[in-house]
Amino acid sequence: MACTETYSTLLIFSEDITPDVINKSLGFFAHDIWVKDPEHKYKHRRERNIWKWTTQDLCKTTDNIEHLNLILKQLEGKESILEALRNKGCETKITNFWDSTGQGGPSLTVELMRRLSVLGLDILGDMYFDDESET
């Protein structure tokens, strides 16, 4: 694999639940929040509250599984909290950023997929590949 950078981000979106309530529910704080603001100049980005917890500055490895495991460790024992947030209208997911100079890509183990499933978390890829044909 030729990964140059990878990180994962836990995202929670809500029309009604504020990031502060999500912080209190989960027992840890977001690294970044966007508060719903229909009057914001970037209205399309602020149609709902967004809560983000990322491994970007926590882990420098290019092994995406280590980044995902950091998120899963943060969520240990919080399955019912995530379910309660979803029952209140929240959307929960993980994005996996991946930048590469060549072939390869992020991977998922069966155990990792099982843990994601137990937590009810979808995973989305955000992948970028540099063009190696330019020399």
C-alpha positions in Angstrom: 0.0 0.0 0.0 1.1 3.5 -0.7 -1.0 5.4 1.8 0.4 8.9 2.6 -2.3 9.9 5.1 -5.4 8.3 6.7 -7.7 9.2 9.6 -11.2 8.4 10.6 -14.0 10.7 11.9 -17.1 9.8 13.9 -19.9 12.0 12.7 -23.3 12.6 14.4 -25.9 14.7 12.5 -29.1 16.0 14.0 -31.9 18.4 13.2 -32.8 18.9 16.9 -30.1 17.5 19.2 -27.3 20.1 19.8 -23.6 19.1 19.9 -23.5 20.0 23.6 -26.2 17.4 24.3 -24.3 14.8 22.3 -21.1 15.6 24.3 -22.9 15.0 27.5 -24.6 11.9 26.2 -21.4 10.3 25.0 -19.2 11.5 27.9 -16.5 13.0 25.7 -16.2 16.1 23.6 -16.3 16.6 19.9 -13.1 17.9 18.2 -15.3 20.0 15.9 -19.0 21.1 15.8 -21.2 22.9 13.4 -24.3 24.4 14.9 -27.5 24.4 12.9 -27.9 27.9 11.4 -30.3 28.3 8.5 -29.3 32.0 8.2 -25.5 31.1 7.8 -23.9 32.2 4.5 -23.2 28.5 3.9 -26.8 27.5 4.5 -26.4 24.1 2.8 -23.7 23.2 5.4 -25.7 24.4 8.4 -29.1 22.8 7.9 -28.4 20.5 10.8 -26.1 20.2 13.8 -22.9 18.3 13.2 -20.7 16.7 15.9 -17.3 15.4 14.9 -14.6 13.3 16.7 -11.6 12.6 14.6 -8.3 10.6 14.9 -6.5 13.1 12.5 -4.2 14.5 15.2 -4.3 11.5 17.5 -2.7 8.9 15.4 -0.1 9.2 12.7 -0.1 5.7 11.3 -1.2 5.0 7.8 -3.1 1.9 8.9 -6.7 2.8 8.7 -7.7 0.0 11.0 -5.8 1.6 13.9 -7.7 4.8 13.3 -11.0 3.0 13.3 -10.0 1.1 16.5 -9.4 4.4 18.2 -13.0 5.4 17.5 -14.4 2.1 18.6 -12.4 2.3 21.8 -14.0 5.7 22.5 -17.4 4.1 22.0 -16.9 0.9 24.1 -20.0 0.3 26.2 -21.9 3.2 24.5 -24.1 1.0 22.2 -27.3 2.0 24.0 -26.3 5.7 24.0 -25.8 5.7 20.2 -29.1 3.8 19.7 -30.9 6.4 21.9 -29.4 9.2 19.8 -30.6 7.5 16.6 -34.0 7.0 18.1 -34.1 10.8 18.7 -33.4 11.4 15.0 -29.6 11.5 14.9 -27.6 10.0 12.0 -24.4 8.3 13.0 -21.5 7.2 10.7 -17.8 7.1 10.4 -15.8 8.5 7.4 -12.4 7.1 6.6 -10.1 9.6 4.8 -7.4 7.9 2.7 -4.8 9.6 0.5 -2.5 7.4 -1.6 0.3 7.7 -4.1 -0.5 4.4 -5.8 -2.4 1.2 -5.5 -4.0 -0.1 -2.4 -6.7 1.2 -0.2 -8.2 1.0 3.3 -9.2 -2.4 4.6 -11.8 -3.8 7.1 -11.4 -7.0 9.1 -14.4 -9.2 9.9 -13.9 -8.3 13.6 -13.9 -4.6 12.8 -17.1 -5.0 10.7 -18.7 -6.9 13.6 -17.9 -4.1 16.0 -19.2 -1.4 13.7 -22.4 -3.4 13.2 -22.9 -3.8 17.0 -22.6 0.0 17.3 -24.9 0.5 14.3 -22.3 2.5 12.4 -22.0 2.8 8.7 -18.5 3.6 7.3 -17.9 5.8 4.3 -14.7 6.2 2.3 -13.2 9.5 1.4 -10.4 8.4 -0.9 -7.9 10.3 -3.0 -5.3 8.8 -5.4 -2.4 10.7 -6.9 -1.8 10.1 -10.6 1.4 8.1 -10.9 1.4 8.2 -14.7 3.0 11.7 -14.5 6.8 11.3 -14.3 
